[in-house]
Amino acid sequence: MSEHPFLQLTGVSKYFAGTRALESVDFACERGSIHAVLGENGAGKSTLIKIISGVLKPDTGSISIDGMPVDYASPADANAAGIVCIFQELSLVPDLTVADNISLAQPPRRFGMIDRRAQREIAEHLLARIKCEDVDPNALVRDLSLSRRQMVEIAKALGKRPRLLILDEATSALTRNDVETVYGLLADLRQDNVASLFISHRMNEVERLCDTLSVFRNGRHVETFAKGEKTDGQIVRLMIGREVDAQFPPKPAPTEHPAHLRVNALSWEKRLKGASLTVGRGEIVGLGGLDGQGQKELMLALFGVLRGVEGRVEVGETSGVPGDPAIAKQAPRRIALVPEDRKTEGLMLPMSIADNLLAASYAYVSVGPFISPALESQAVSEAVARLQIKIGDPQDAVATLSGGNQQKVVIAKWLMTDPDVILLNDPTRGIDVGTKQEIYRLMRRLADEGRAILFYSTDYAELIGCCERVAIMYDGAIVAELTGDAVTEEAIVAASLNIHAGAFGVTQ
Amino acid sequence: MSSKLANLASSIRQNRAFAGAVLMLLALFVLYNILHPRGFSSAVLIQNANESVAIVFVAMAQTIPVLLGGLDLSVGAVMTLSACIASVLVNGSPLQIIMGMVATLLAGTAFGFCNGLIVVYGRLQPIIATLATGAIAMGLALFIRPKPGGDVDGDLNWAVTNSLWDFVDTYGFFDPDAAWFAPVAWIPVPLLIILVFGAGVWLPFRRTVIGRTIYAIGSAEGAAYMSGLPINRAKIAAFTLAGFFAACGGLYLAIQTASGNADITQAGAYTLNSIAAVVLGGTSLLGGVGGALGSLIGALILRVISFYFRILSIDPLLQPLVEGLVLLAAVSLGAVRVFRIKNRLDLFR
């Protein structure tokens, strides 16, 4: 053993446009260790990873490997040093084959040309190692499911012979079997003295796998300790820096809500299999379950995006699945959808804040065929004030705003259409705690105004804190509905896995 | 064995657009020969091949920037510039002729290299950068050849625009009537040029890291960067190779017409037809999908369509109109996939 840790960061800071992402971070990572990095969104975890893996350069401070200072110019340099990262946003090229992707940067060559047979053999070997023999090395990555793509990503990382493997939420889209395989793989790598950095929001994963934990908060490295030194409660307090309470606005006393949105036996392709639920006026209904169980498709179907949807949908007195978002948003349905990916589906990033706010409601600010500048600026300033969006000039590109403010723009855009039904697809993903709390309060206010709200979240705490009723999806259908005091983390986790409560270890 | 069959099947499925283009070309070409009074003869094939070489090379040139997700509006102009250079240099002693051809190809390649440098280090969109450099190429071409004309070696002209028999006969390599030579003597030299230069350069290139990086950039540039691929080098290489192919087209055009002509209208038409050929050949204008062989087929389809006007008595005035309609119909076939899409959001991906 060498006296130096494998990787050492000293005094590393990173700023983006004046805001601090990392502040004088000292961090070390030992060989043969599985090291968890914990922290809220915006705590600096992804910046840390990007700096370690050569995507970003630190503004100050130094990095050393094996005690030798290093300074990478690109991810390729970091790869060459043995640092391999499995990114949350996949780094696969969709139009190339699995085998091409696995040896993308360093393919086997014969006479200067890529040796496709050798490449295929490498792919087969690596896929077999992660028990993915069912993946055809000649298939295009575009044609694979998300979970298979993630496994290909892992195979690709393995092929680079890592000395430090970074997994950034790399198990989020995997099936349970795949997760077990990855666990086994990490244990093998530890035997081979490979260091792993493991970023996950699933505490049970962290408990099971990791031997060392580091907590980040607000761009600072708070503490590093061995597993078992602290209780879950202590860890959570370290992560958020205060007690977990008063995050959510108080719930109103339970009342009967007249059903406004009624969905019956909704089916589409193989992703929705007879989903049924109702949402009343003045009610926030949570939509839970593991990622990718059809929650997104349910919302898209209700909003008229999908073709060939079967089943019944009624909004108030109107029945039928809307054929188009343009129809869905109009009277008499008045549906609004805050989509999953705000950067591609929610916003037109290069366009101005004002244009984005008005994108769904030009009809309300037009006189005849012309957009009225006076109505336009009035509507924009009302929307900005209503959601307290922090902006400079409404004519600035929306891309210049922070994530939380961008999400507020998306929500404000839809509130301008005065919707009766609001579908929220994970609206708090990747935004800061303060804005989250504002969104929770806003949701409660909107419900109190008599709107029907369907709220999908990957964060169980949000569902528990915000919703009177939570519907859990599994494999394209609603498998459980929890009401009132029955909305607990245990019950949600159990229902999400489609098992009875108590059979599965529960975290937090 | 069955796995090989499965591989073939999945390879055809993945290259559906290319397979469709090949079928369309075969159908059009067979029908053309049936309708032609002297169909299925070497003479017709030679004539057709001759008239196809330039557009085939220009279409292959266009393919590579398109795979990156860009467009190269200078390919027609680079072809014209190369033709004008060739019309000055390709004559004299055999050595001079060879040097002249090499110089022509190098000039076009260098021009493409400059395009690449401008796109990468000038951080310009390819379409606008090449609009400007295309005009520069035309300016240089006009400077070299203010009036149409030139002097290209006559033997060379005869040898490369006819059958292999004539090629061997012209240069007297061996007795062209030798019995062993008979089975291949009828093959048109231009067809061989297309195959040797087109496939011989493209297929190996596609299997280099640079070649694959071009696909990766067009498909997902962010992922390509995160994978540590040589992005800038690949972009420069793409435009350089485009320049090379455009120069091949220009060199052949000069030899075929035994002259050079800095014709702005013709250069523009070649550029636009090259884009049509790329799309017909199954390459996505969004980048990442397709290949230069598809564009080779696409260019041949465009040419065959125009050949029909010779044998069918259609008013020549109607030619652009009919060509436009046929092109629209052919390209629409590629849009059939839209009907299979169930999630409308996928339409925008």
Interface residues (C-beta under 8 A of the other chain):
Chain A: V55 S74 P75 A76 D77 N79 F87 E89 L90 S91 L92 V93 P94 D95 L96 D100 L104 A105 P107 R109 G112 M113 I114 R116 D136 N138 A139 L140 K156 W268 E269 E297 L300 V305 L306 R307 G308 E345
Chain B: N7 S10 S11 Q14 P204 R207 T208 V209 R212 Y215 A216 G218 S219 A220 G222 A223 A224 Y225 M226 S227 G228 L229 G288 V289 I341 K342 N343 R344 L345
